[in-house]
Amino acid sequence: MEPEFSENCIVIIDPGMQIHNRAYAIVRYEGDMYFRQYLERGHKRFLVCLNAQHDDIELIGEYEVVGCVVQQKQRKQKPLHYYHLNRITKEMDFTVSGKIKEK
């Protein structure tokens, strides 16, 4: 999932968070577990890997959201990265140390 998540980063998953567009999530689908970004395109839902070598997965039928990423920390680095659902735009906001990062 690089460049967003490095190989040895620590991610905090909230199993109670409802999945939403652009969330990074752990999803169980057709017997496999995926760590990918959840995207809604029209009425279709996809799991998208940030590595272009992996195909997008269209979610057809049932799937289980194990949890959504709410925080990540790079090993041996101080900044913490948070992802918050913007209740107005319904998009994910990226923050550093709990403060909104300018886009």
Backbone torsions as a table, in degrees:
resi	resn	phi	psi	omega
1	MET	NA	19.3	175.3
2	GLU	-68.7	149.4	12.9
3	PRO	-89.8	-9.9	-176.8
4	GLU	-66.1	-40.2	-178.8
5	PHE	-125.0	114.9	179.7
6	SER	-75.0	166.1	-173.5
7	GLU	-56.8	-38.3	-175.1
8	ASN	-108.3	18.7	-179.6
9	CYS	-75.0	159.8	178.2
10	ILE	-103.9	129.0	177.5
11	VAL	-116.8	142.5	176.4
12	ILE	-105.7	125.2	-177.4
13	ILE	-108.6	131.5	175.6
14	ASP	-101.9	108.4	-178.9
15	PRO	-70.4	-14.3	-179.1
16	GLY	-95.0	-6.8	-177.8
17	MET	-76.9	132.2	178.3
18	GLN	-73.7	136.8	-179.4
19	ILE	-69.4	147.6	-177.9
20	HIS	-150.3	163.6	-176.9
21	ASN	-54.3	133.0	177.5
22	ARG	75.9	6.6	177.8
23	ALA	-73.2	146.3	169.5
24	TYR	-90.8	129.3	-171.0
25	ALA	-147.2	161.2	169.2
26	ILE	-100.9	120.9	-175.8
27	VAL	-128.6	134.0	174.2
28	ARG	-97.4	122.6	-177.4
29	TYR	-144.4	127.5	178.7
30	GLU	50.3	42.9	175.5
31	GLY	83.9	-4.0	179.7
32	ASP	-116.1	156.0	176.0
33	MET	-105.8	136.4	-179.7
34	TYR	-127.2	140.5	169.3
35	PHE	-110.9	102.6	-174.7
36	ARG	-149.4	173.5	174.9
37	GLN	-88.9	133.5	180.0
38	TYR	-91.3	124.2	-180.0
39	LEU	-127.9	140.0	174.0
40	GLU	-107.3	126.6	178.2
41	ARG	-125.8	102.1	-173.7
42	GLY	65.7	-125.9	178.8
43	HIS	-97.3	6.6	-179.0
44	LYS	-101.6	152.2	179.0
45	ARG	-121.8	139.3	-176.7
46	PHE	-134.0	152.7	165.8
47	LEU	-106.5	121.1	-173.8
48	VAL	-117.0	126.6	175.7
49	CYS	-89.2	138.4	179.4
50	LEU	-71.9	-15.9	175.5
51	ASN	-86.9	113.8	-175.4
52	ALA	-63.8	-10.9	178.4
53	GLN	-73.7	-13.2	179.1
54	HIS	-108.2	136.1	-179.6
55	ASP	-73.3	153.0	171.0
56	ASP	-67.7	150.7	178.4
57	ILE	-115.7	118.2	175.1
58	GLU	-81.4	127.6	179.4
59	LEU	-83.3	110.0	178.3
60	ILE	-119.7	125.1	-178.1
61	GLY	87.4	-152.3	-173.7
62	GLU	-83.1	145.4	173.0
63	TYR	-150.3	157.6	-179.1
64	GLU	-118.6	127.0	174.9
65	VAL	-86.9	112.9	179.3
66	VAL	-76.1	-35.4	177.8
67	GLY	170.4	164.4	179.2
68	CYS	-113.3	147.5	177.9
69	VAL	-70.5	128.5	176.1
70	VAL	-116.2	-14.5	-179.4
71	GLN	-160.5	149.6	171.6
72	GLN	-140.0	152.0	177.7
73	LYS	-138.6	129.0	175.0
74	GLN	-78.9	136.7	179.3
75	ARG	-61.6	139.7	177.0
76	LYS	62.4	25.3	174.9
77	GLN	-129.5	148.3	-178.1
78	LYS	-82.0	-40.6	-174.2
79	PRO	-62.5	138.2	172.3
80	LEU	-104.0	143.8	-179.1
81	HIS	-113.4	130.4	-178.3
82	TYR	-122.0	151.7	176.2
83	TYR	-125.2	123.2	-178.8
84	HIS	-123.8	140.9	174.7
85	LEU	-78.3	119.7	175.6
86	ASN	-75.4	114.7	-174.2
87	ARG	-68.2	-18.0	179.5
88	ILE	-86.8	-53.3	-176.2
89	THR	-87.7	-14.9	-177.1
90	LYS	63.3	23.5	177.5
91	GLU	-109.4	163.8	178.2
92	MET	-83.4	130.3	173.6
93	ASP	-101.5	135.5	179.6
94	PHE	-98.0	130.8	179.5
95	THR	-129.7	155.0	174.8
96	VAL	-117.2	126.7	-178.6
97	SER	52.8	35.0	176.5
98	GLY	81.3	1.8	179.8
99	LYS	-108.9	138.0	-178.9
100	ILE	-60.6	129.9	177.8
101	LYS	-87.2	132.9	178.4
102	GLU	-66.9	138.1	-178.8
103	LYS	-88.5	NA	NA
